């Protein structure tokens, strides 16, 4: 079985511009980086729009070239009311230039018809750049669970669509593991990996706080990460693990290294059983009930 591939997600080290982030990823031993070059306009969030900053783009290109670390995906193509998907064309062009494979998207409008149209157009715009558009369900967005995400993917039916599972949001949206079995295998291109307490906050503010500021290293919390990953194909794992207090204590480089080391140790201690073993186990359980 091949060794898993890992990407360093930008939220994990959000204070680092893409070049610095790339060097940190290389020193820690990551295979990929996952950039956030689409500015969300959120308070205290840096603007790393590579498409509009030629000097930052040059330094990023040099960092990728000198380290050998590859760009896996970019984020976030947010679908919200009033969006013109063409606003993301510049980011798609830069992503393709730097070798990215995927564009991450999520839905923040209750208008399902509009969301479907925007997602379909994103896929059409991304196709010439060789990008998949991977939809993430987020517990505090509008599309919050696997069933809702699959409805969008099936309704739009584009050949470069994808589903991105984040272990935090999977757990906190209370998705049943068996729901993953019906997802077409070709829709999985990468996954977000992190841990968190097993208890699920009752408020939107609580959900946001963990997601943005206090995720845990793999094996440190109560999410059954292995059970989730075992239900999807082997794909690169982008470690999205922002933790403000640890970054203050350890610094970005040490935090990024610990994210990767704990993930590797966790996966080594929880090897994949494979789809065949899951199927056999179901058959045996069914036979025992007869």
C-alpha positions in Angstrom: 0.0 0.0 0.0 1.3 3.4 -1.0 2.3 5.9 1.6 -0.4 8.6 2.1 0.3 12.0 0.6 -0.2 15.2 2.7 -0.9 18.8 1.9 -0.5 21.8 4.3 -3.8 23.8 4.2 -3.5 27.5 4.4 -5.8 27.9 7.4 -3.3 25.9 9.5 -0.7 28.7 9.0 -2.9 31.5 7.8 -0.4 34.2 8.8 2.1 32.9 6.3 2.1 34.2 2.7 2.2 31.4 0.1 6.0 31.5 -0.3 6.8 31.2 3.4 4.1 28.6 3.8 5.7 26.5 1.0 9.1 26.6 2.6 7.6 25.6 6.0 5.7 22.7 4.2 9.0 21.6 2.6 11.0 21.5 5.8 8.2 19.6 7.6 8.0 17.0 4.9 4.7 17.7 3.2 4.1 16.7 -0.4 1.7 19.5 -1.3 0.4 22.9 -0.2 -3.2 24.1 -0.4 -3.3 27.9 -0.9 -6.0 30.4 -0.1 -5.5 33.0 -2.9 -9.1 34.0 -3.0 -9.6 36.9 -0.6 -12.7 36.4 1.6 -12.7 39.9 3.0 -13.0 38.5 6.5 -11.7 40.6 9.5 -8.0 39.9 10.3 -7.6 37.6 7.3 -4.6 38.4 5.1 -5.1 39.0 1.4 -3.0 36.6 -0.7 -4.6 37.2 -4.1 -1.9 35.9 -6.3 -3.7 36.9 -9.5 -3.4 40.6 -8.5 0.1 40.6 -7.0 2.8 39.8 -9.5 5.6 39.9 -7.0 3.9 37.6 -4.6 3.1 35.2 -7.5 6.8 35.3 -8.6 8.0 34.5 -5.1 5.4 31.7 -4.8 6.4 30.2 -8.1 10.1 30.3 -7.0 9.3 28.6 -3.7 7.4 25.8 -5.3 10.2 25.3 -7.9 13.0 25.3 -5.4 11.4 23.0 -2.9 9.7 20.5 -5.1 6.5 20.9 -3.1 3.5 20.9 -5.4 0.3 23.0 -5.2 -2.7 20.6 -4.8 -5.7 22.9 -4.5 -6.8 26.5 -3.9 -9.8 27.9 -1.9 -12.4 29.3 -1.5 -14.8 29.6 -4.4 -17.6 30.6 -2.1 -21.1 30.4 -3.6 -23.3 33.2 -2.1 -26.1 35.5 -3.1 -25.3 37.7 -6.0 -22.1 35.8 -7.1 -20.8 36.0 -10.6 -18.7 32.8 -10.8 -16.4 34.5 -13.4 -14.9 36.5 -10.5 -12.9 33.4 -9.7 -11.3 33.1 -13.2 -8.1 34.9 -12.2 -7.6 32.6 -9.3 -8.3 29.6 -11.6 -5.7 30.8 -14.1 -3.0 31.2 -11.5 -3.9 27.9 -9.9 -3.5 26.1 -13.2 -0.2 28.0 -13.9 1.2 26.7 -10.6 0.0 23.2 -11.2 -3.1 22.9 -8.9 -5.5 20.0 -9.4 -8.6 21.3 -7.5 -10.7 24.3 -6.6 -12.5 24.1 -3.3 -16.0 25.4 -3.1 -18.9 25.7 -0.5 -22.4 27.0 -0.6 -23.7 29.9 1.6 -27.0 30.8 0.0 -30.4 29.2 0.7 -31.4 29.7 -3.0 -30.9 26.1 -4.2 -31.6 26.9 -7.8 -29.1 29.7 -7.9 -26.5 27.6 -6.0 -26.9 24.8 -8.5 -26.4 27.2 -11.4 -23.4 28.8 -9.9 -21.8 25.4 -9.1 -22.4 24.1 -12.6 -20.9 27.3 -14.0 -17.8 27.0 -11.8 -17.2 23.5 -13.1 -17.6 24.7 -16.7 -15.2 27.6 -16.1 -12.6 25.4 -14.3 -12.6 22.6 -16.9 -10.3 24.3 -19.4 -7.8 24.8 -16.6 -7.8 21.1 -15.7 -9.3 21.8 -12.3 -12.0 19.8 -10.5 -14.4 21.8 -8.3 -14.7 20.0 -5.0 -17.8 20.9 -2.9 -17.3 20.9 0.8 -20.3 20.7 3.2 -19.7 23.0 6.2 -21.7 22.8 9.4 -22.3 26.6 9.6 -22.8 27.3 5.9 -26.0 26.5 3.9 -25.0 23.1 2.5 -24.3 21.5 5.8 -24.2 17.7 5.3 -23.4 15.0 2.8 -26.9 14.5 1.6 -27.3 18.2 0.7 -23.9 18.2 -1.1 -24.7 15.1 -3.1 -28.0 16.7 -4.2 -26.0 19.6 -5.8 -23.5 17.2 -7.4 -26.2 15.0 -8.9 -28.3 18.0 -10.1 -25.3 19.6 -11.9 -23.8 16.4 -13.2 -20.5 17.8 -14.4 -17.5 15.5 -15.2 -15.1 17.6 -13.1 -17.3 17.8 -10.0 -16.0 16.5 -6.7 -16.9 16.0 -3.1 -14.5 17.2 -0.4 -14.9 15.6 3.1 -13.5 17.4 6.1 -13.4 15.1 9.1 -14.4 17.9 11.4 -17.5 18.8 9.5 -18.3 15.2 8.8 -18.4 14.5 12.5 -20.3 17.6 13.4 -22.9 17.3 10.8 -23.7 13.8 12.2 -23.3 12.0 8.9 -23.5 8.2 9.1 -20.5 6.4 7.8 -22.6 4.3 5.6 -23.7 7.4 3.6 -20.3 7.5 2.1 -20.7 4.1 0.5 -23.1 5.4 -2.2 -20.8 8.3 -3.3 -19.2 7.6 -6.7 -15.5 6.9 -6.1 -14.4 9.3 -8.8 -15.8 12.2 -6.9 -13.2 12.0 -4.2 -10.0 14.0 -5.0 -8.8 14.9 -1.5 -9.9 15.2 2.1 -9.3 17.6 5.0 -7.9 15.9 8.1 -8.0 17.1 11.7 -9.4 16.1 15.1 -11.7 17.9 17.6 -13.6 17.1 20.8 -16.3 14.5 20.3 -19.0 16.9 21.8 -20.7 19.0 19.2 -21.3 22.6 20.0 -25.0 23.7 20.1 -24.4 27.2 18.7 -23.1 28.4 15.3 -20.5 30.5 17.2 -19.2 27.4 18.9 -18.9 25.5 15.6 -17.1 28.4 13.9 -14.7 28.8 16.9 -13.4 25.3 16.6 -13.3 25.3 12.8 -11.3 28.5 12.6 -9.3 28.6 15.9 -9.1 25.4 17.8 -8.8 22.1 15.9 -6.8 19.3 17.4 -4.0 17.0 16.2 -5.1 13.6 14.9 -5.8 11.2 17.7 -6.0 14.0 20.3 -9.8 14.4 20.1 -12.9 12.3 19.7 -13.5 12.1 16.0 -13.1 8.6 14.5 -10.9 9.8 11.7 -9.9 6.3 10.6 -13.5 5.2 10.1 -14.2 8.2 7.9 -11.1 7.8 5.8 -11.6 4.1 5.4 -14.9 4.8 3.6 -13.3 6.8 0.9 -10.5 6.0 -1.6 -6.9 6.8 -0.9 -6.5 10.4 -1.7 -4.2 13.2 -0.5 -5.0 14.5 3.0 -4.9 18.2 3.4 -4.3 19.0 7.0 -6.5 21.9 7.9 -5.8 22.4 11.6 -5.9 26.1 12.7 -5.1 26.5 16.4 -4.4 30.0 17.5 -3.0 29.3 21.0 -0.6 26.6 19.7 0.6 28.9 16.9 1.4 31.5 19.5 3.2 29.0 21.7 5.0 27.0 19.0 5.2 29.2 15.9 3.9 28.2 12.5 6.8 25.9 11.5 6.6 23.8 14.6 2.8 23.6 14.5 2.8 22.5 10.9 5.4 19.9 11.7 3.4 18.5 14.6 0.3 18.5 12.4 2.0 16.2 10.0 3.8 14.0 12.5 0.7 13.3 14.5 -1.3 12.5 11.3 1.4 10.1 10.2 1.5 8.3 13.6 -2.3 8.2 13.7 -2.6 6.6 10.2 0.2 4.2 11.0 -1.7 3.1 14.1 -5.0 2.9 12.2 -4.2 1.2 8.9 -6.9 1.1 6.2 -8.9 -2.1 6.1 -10.1 -1.4 2.6 -13.5 -1.5 0.9 -13.3 -5.2 0.5 -13.0 -5.8 4.2 -15.9 -3.5 4.9 -18.1 -5.4 2.4 -17.1 -8.7 3.8 -17.8 -7.5 7.3 -21.3 -6.4 6.3 -22.0 -9.7 4.6 -20.8 -11.6 7.7 -23.0 -9.5 10.0 -26.0 -10.0 7.7 -25.4 -13.8 7.7 -25.2 -13.9 11.4 -28.6 -12.3 11.7 -30.3 -14.9 9.5 
